[in-house]
Amino acid sequence: MKMINHIFKFCILHCSNPFQKKSMLSFQKIVCQARRILIITPFDYTPVFDQTLINAMMKLFPDHICTFLSTHELDMASVDTRYKWMVIENEYLSLWRFSRSSIKEQLAQTHIDLLIDLDPEFNLISAYLFRTLKTGLRISFEKEGSEHLSNFQFNTSGNTPYTDHVKKVISVLKTFLK
């Protein structure tokens, strides 16, 4: 199974369509015009990605349709109906199973304008989504392979707590949304 994951990882990171047109992106234009946003939360759940960070992301995009992709449940009573919380069950955490899951199908049918990966670690499912969803702007933390997948990365080196990195992402996005 590990060998299959290594093959998937290599293909996702290094095999791209040679005929795919590369175009210049306007960061501000895409962020301002984005209506449907996919936010990938850390797959190795820790309590640091908590309700306050979720609320900050919601406040940042008040008139947008945001989907949070996670591996853990959230108390949906406190979440506005414009925001969707999709949970990847443990049985679908392998790329082989995820690529055939209903969540993947739902995401593929939804036009996503902006993809934000807040997982500080590399995972195949995020990489797969970065490659397969036709999203103009893909934002992530700097991590293994991110230079092949995202077109805007945040440096997370040093001993800065994870919550500060997320706040930095929110702060940068906020400056473009004014």
Secondary structure as UniProt FT lines:
FT   HELIX           2..14
FT   TURN            18..19
FT   HELIX           27..33
FT   STRAND          36..40
FT   TURN            47..48
FT   HELIX           51..60
FT   TURN            62..63
FT   STRAND          65..70
FT   HELIX           76..78
FT   TURN            81..82
FT   STRAND          83..87
FT   HELIX           90..92
FT   HELIX           95..98
FT   TURN            99..100
FT   HELIX           102..109
FT   STRAND          114..117
FT   HELIX           124..132
FT   STRAND          137..141
FT   TURN            144..145
FT   HELIX           146..149
FT   STRAND          152..154
FT   HELIX           162..177
//
